Amino acid sequence: MHSCLSCYYLDEPLAPDELEFVRRTLIGPWARFRTPAQEIEQRRVPAVLPLPDALGRYAYDREQRAEHVRPHLRHAGIRADAGRQVVWVTPADADWDAIFQFAIRMETGYAPFVAQRWSSTDGGRIRQALRLVDAERLLRGL
């Protein structure tokens, strides 16, 4: 049994109040999504993301980009989380968020709990109050 639940982030860790919300949602007898963890450990994913070309495109598709970010996840320690769900804190960029979620699933075998901070509007992306989604349940249709 793992006593620590890994929480990966790309650009900004959870603030103390956000971390407490995630802790209450995932840990303990009253948790909405129970995990066997006793604590949460935040881990920064070191990444240097490629820039798009002048037309805003990348030279490869999302799956290939996921392959390029997997070493960054491994550097952050995700191999120790193989076979169990982790927490992913969404970055502001929705495209990279999806790519990292896919790569996390490839590395661990499970879609992560997703700590969402951003929503899309007609004017772009806006920061909102944190919400937590069990992406594995969504994928399984439960």
Helices and strands as residue ranges (DSSP letters): E 4-9, H 16-26, E 39-44, H 62-75, G 78-81, E 87-89, H 94-108, E 113-121, E 124-134, H 135-140
